[in-house]
């Protein structure tokens, strides 16, 4: 059989799926409804290189500079730059700009794997700030101001602080208070807002009930995955420079070093279309999105007894964290059930299924999700089962020096060994063991459970081996 991937994509599209996963456009519907059907119909012919008139991403003077300036106005920043290597490329460039080679970075332990790649590229030493644990759901929450202050005071030689806000589940940290403490000590604050590119636009249109964006809260550099929740194509993002604490020319130099030298004009055009949609239809779309979310939260609470929907004072409510363990469903079982109904979700952790809503979702998508949950409640009785308990979460492991000499050993034999290459469940892409951390029995068992559940775990080879420091 030929063209397995292409056939899968076309067959999936024809199955009329509901997307509660990235990207945020949720298919061509939002482009066609807003006047961009011609672009979709001619997309192959728009795939060009830097011909005269098309501009150059790394010396933008024409149409690409115009797109950057539109994002600069949309996010109200000093400068905005287009990313075609996703937020990962922007995060790496931001870190290498803010932290000199061999320097030190204070970072949340639940950062994305791309940050750990930046550490390797820059020979940067990490100082881990540990997020709070939400025991009820077995997940990691916000990074507290107190935790950042503790790390800053203990590491005055650190150059910058980096944390994700929102995290994968939508929980935001108090960026404003953290920014004040970071700037008081003359440091740079980088916020990985990959999962919150939309927050600024709830603000701009006066919609209440969402956490404040990192741009408004005082961060120096903010990286946004516009593809995750807004309307640009997968792998597109923007990095916003929000202060004079970072030299824009240093950042531009790092970006051209990290990003592809052959940036896709289709991707960059989708960034322009996303900007246009936000400028011309943003108020209407953000309001509709909010109304659909409010409708779902209210209807689900009334019509699905036993359903737990995660609430948190700093939660970005566009992330629907659903727990049906009262009906005997753990997260994987709930995901399977929803897929049978044609509903595809973003993330499973323990009992939680996280549905990532986006600007392209319609009321009919939320209705299909509610109907599926109601079907579970009708098919199974609450009293017949015992709730499934949450699984373990990422926690502090013993740290030592990152080993220089390496070898591969079976995971089962790794207890007491020093990790030399990150082990990363994906999604969410947060390392469960980082270089320099020591494998223990509990973390080994957790990794084995993830593999037994047929989840992807980067860092294990086909024989189930991990990379550790060579002994002797």
N, C-alpha and C positions, 0 to 999 in steps of 0.2 A: 504494500500500500504506500502510495506516494503522498507527499504534502500533508503529513500528519498534523502539523501545527496549523496550517492554513485551513484545513478541513475542520479541525476542532473549533477554530474561531468562528467560521461561518455557520457551523451547526449550532454553536452556542448562541450566536446572534439570532438564528431562526427559531430558537426554542422560547422566545419571548421571556427572557430572564428578568428578574428584579435585582438591581445592583445596590447592595448596601456595603460596597467595598470601593476602594479607590479605582479609577479616577472619579472626580466629582462631577464631571459633565454627564455621566451616566448614559453615554451614547450620543448619536447624532441629533437627537430630538431638539436639544437646546440650541444647536447651531441653526438648524432649519427653521425653527420658530422665530429666530431673531435675525433672519436674513442672510445666513451664511451657507445656504445649501449649495450655491455655485462653487464655493471653495471646496466643499466635500466632494462634489461631482468631478472636480478637476485636480484633485490632490496630487496625483502622480505627475502631472505637468507642472506643478508648483515646486517640485523637488529639484532645486538648482544649486549652484555654488555661487561664489562671490563674483558674479558678472557685474559689469558697470551698471550702476543704479541700484544694486541690491544692498550696498553698504557692507561693512565688515564689523563683526561683533567686537573685535578687539581694538578697533579704532573707529568707533561709530560716529558718523558725521551726517548721516541722512535718515532714512526711514527707521533704522534700528535705534538711533539716538532719540527719535521721536517716541518710539515705544518706551524706552527707558524713562524719558521725561514724563510720559503719561503715568507710569507706575510711581514715579517720584511724587507726582501730584496726588495720585490715589492714596498712597500710604503716608503722605506728608513727611517726606524724609529729605535728608541732604542730597543723597544720590541713590539711585536704584539701578541694579545690573541684572541682565537676563542670564538665566542659567539653563544650559541644555544637558548637563550631567546630573540633573536632579538637585535636591537640597544637599546631597552628599558632597558634590563638588564645591558648593558654596561654603559648607561647614569646614571642609579641609582648607580652603583658601582663607577663610576668616581666622582660623586658628594659626595658620602659618604667618599671617599678617600680624596678629596680636602677640604671638609668643616667639621669641628668637630661638634659633636652633640650640637645643640643649637646655631650654628654659623649663618653666614649671607652669602647669595649668591646673587650677581648681575646677573640677568637673563633677557633675552628678554621676553617680555610679550606674544609673539606668540610662545613660546616653546611648545613642545609636552607634552601630558598629563603625560607621564612617569616621567618627571622632577618634576611635582607637587606631584607625589607619593613619590619621593625621599625626597622632603621637609617634607612630613608627617613622613616618616620613621626616618629621622634625626632631627626632631624638628627644622628645618632650617627656618630662616626668609628670605623671598624673597624681593629683591629690584628690581622693574620692570624698565627695559629699554624699551622704547616704539619705535617700528620701524616706519619708514616713511610710509605714506599712498600714494598709487598710485591712485589718485582720478579718473583718466580716466577709470580704470577698477574696482574700488571699492575693492582693495585688499591691504594687507600689504606688504611693500617692505623691504629694508635693514635696519639694525640698524646702525646708523651713529657713527663715531668715537666720535663726539662731545657729543652724548647722553651717551656713555659709560664713557667718561671723567667726565661728570657731575655727574653720579652715583658714580664713584670712589671717586671723591673729596668730595662728600656729605656723603660717607660711608667708611671711611678709615679702619673700622674694618671688612669689608667684606673680605672673604678669597679667593674668586674665582669669575670668570665671565664666564657665559655660554650663547651661542647664537646658533641658527640654521643657517647654511650657507652651501649649498643653503637652502632657505626655500622651502615649498611645491611647489611653482610655479617656482622654479629654480633661484630665485634672491639671489645673494651672497652679503655679507657684505665685507667691506675692512678689512679682517682678519689681514693682515700684519700690518697695522697702529694701529688696536685695540690691537694686541699682544704687540707692542712696548709700548703703554700706560699702559697696564696691568702689564707687566714685570718691567717697570720703577718704579712701586709702590710695587713690590715684590709679586704680586698675581699670581694665576694660571689661565690659559685660557683653557676652555673646549669648543670644537666645536662639535656640533651635525651635522655631515656631513652625516647623514643617507641617504639623497637624492643625495649625490655627491660622492659615492664610486668610481666612474669612472674617476673623474677629474684628479687624479694623472696619469692616463694612457694616457690621451691626452697629458699631459706634457711630459711623458717619451718618447713618440713616435714623439715628435716635431710637434704636431698638434696645430695650432694657433686658436685664437678666442674664447677660453673658459676661465672662471675664474681660477685663480691659486688655487691649492688644499690647504686645511688647514694645511696639513703636511709640505708643502713647505713654507707656510706663517708664521710659527712660533708658532702655537698652541702647548700646552703642552700635551693634551689628545684629540684624535680625534676618534669619533665613526662613523663607516661606515656600512650601510646596504648593504652588497654585494648582497643580494637577490633582492633589489629593482631595480637595473639597470644592474647588472652583472649576473653571471651564476650559483650562488649557490642557494640552495633550500630556500623557504620561512622560515623565523624565524632564518636564519643564518646571522652573521655579524662579524666584527672584531673591536677591540678597539686597537688603536695605541698609544703607549707611546712615546712621541717625545722629552722629555727633562728630565733633572735631578731634576727638581723642584718638581716632584712627586716621592715618594718612591715606587718602583716597587713591593716590598713585601706587602706593605699596599694595593695596588691595587689588587694584586693576592688574598689577604685575603678577600677583599670585593667581588671579583668575585665569589669565591667559596661559599660565603654566599648567594649571590643573584641567581646564576644560578641553574638549576636543578642538583640534585645529580645523575640523570640517563640521561646524555647527549646522544642524538641520534647519533649513529655511521653513520647512513645514512646521516644525516645533515652534520656531520663533514667530511665525505667522499666527499660530494658535495662541501664543502669549498676547499678541496684538488684539486678536479677536476677543480674548478674555477681558482685556482692558476695556475694549469698546462696549462689551456687554455690561461690565460693571459701571461704566460711565452713563450709558443710556438707559439701562434697565435695572440697575443695581437696587434701587429702592423697592421696586415692585417684586423682584426676585427674592430679596432678603426678607421682605414682609411675608411673602408666600411660604418661604422656608420656615420661618418662625411659626406661622399659623399651623402648618402641617405638623411641626414638632409638638406644639401645644395640644393639638387635637389627638395625636397619638398618645402622649403621656396621660392625658385625661381619660381617653377611651380604654387604654390598656389597664389602667388602675381600676376602672369600674367593671370591665367585662372579662378580665382574666384573673380570677382569685388565685392567690398563691404566687403569681408572677412577682419577682423582685426586679425593680429597675433602679439601678444605682443612682443615688443622689449624693451630692457633695457641694459644700458652699462655694467651691472654686471649680465647679465642673462646667465644661463647655458642653451644653446640652445637645449639640448636634451629634454627639456620640451616644448611641443607645446601647447601654450595657445591660443585657438581659440575663436573668437567672431563673430557669425553670426547674431547679433541683427539687422543689416541693412535689414535682410530678415524677421524680426519679430520673430526670434527664441531666446528665452532666453536659458540659459545653460541647463536646464532640458529638454526643447523641443529638443534641438540639440542632447543631449545624447540619447533621445528616438529614434530620427531619425537614428542616427548612429547604435544603437542596432538593428534596423530593417534591417540594411545592414550587420549585423554580426560583427560590430566593437564595442569593449568594452573599455571605457575610465577610467581614474583613478579618476578624481575629477571634480565636478561642483561647481562653485561659481558665483552666479549672472548670468551674460551673458557668462562667460568663461567656456569652457570645456578644461580641461588640459589632454592632451595625453602624458603619460609617456612612452617615447621610451626607449629601452634597447639594450644591446649587441646582443640579439637574434633576433631583428627585421630585416626583409629582405626588399629589394626594393618593392616586391609585396605588403607588408603591407602598405607602404606609398602610393602606387598607388591606393589601395582600399580606403584609407582615402581620397585622392584627388578626386577620382571619386564620392564618396558620397557627398563631398562638392560642386562639380560641378553640381551634380544633383539638389541640392537645388537652386543653381543660375539659372538653366535652368527652374525649375518648378515655381519659384516665382520671381517677378520683384522687383527691388530695390525701384522704385517709389511708389509702392502700399502700403507700410507700413512705420510706424514710428519706429525708433530704440527703443528698450527697454532700460530703464535707469538702471545703475548699482545699486546694493543693498548696504545697509549700511555695514560697516566693523567693526571689533573689535576696540574698542577705550578705552580710559581711563575711568574707573569707580571710584566712590568715595570709598576710602579704610578706613577700621577700623580694630579693633582687630578681629582675628578669634574666633568665639564663641565656648565655651566649651559645653554648653547645646544645644541640637538640637531638631528639630521637622520637620515633613513633612507638607507642606501646598501646596495648588493648585498654579500653576504658576501664574494664573490671580490675586492672592491675595498677590503676593510676593513683590510688589513695596515698597521700603523703608526697606525691610528686608535684613539682612546680610547673604550672602551665606556661608553655612557650608560644602558644598560638591560640587566640580566643576561640571559645566554644559558644556558638550563638544559635539559639532557637529562632527560627524565622518563619512567619512573623513572631514577635515584633521587631527582631533585629537587635535586641539588647543582649550583650554577652552575659552568659550565666557564669562563666569563668574567664578571667582576663589574664594576660601575661603577667607573671609575678605572683599570682594567687595560687594557693595550694589546694589541690583536690582533696575533698574529704568524702566520707561515706555517704553523707546526705546528698551532696550535690551530684555525685555519681549516680545514685539511685534516681534522682530527679531527671537527669539526662536520659537514663534508660527508660523511664516512664514516657518521656516525650517521644522517643524513638518507637516504643511499643505502640504508641497511639498514632504511629505513621506520620508524625510531624517532621518537618525539615529541621535538621540541626547541623549548621555549618561548623566545620572544624573536626568532624568525624569523617574518616575516609570509608571506603567501601567495606573494609574489614572491621570497622568499629574501633579504629585506633585514634588516639589523640596525640598532639605534639607536646612533649614535656622536656624539661632540662635533662641533659645526659648526666648520669651519675659517674663520679670518679674522674 
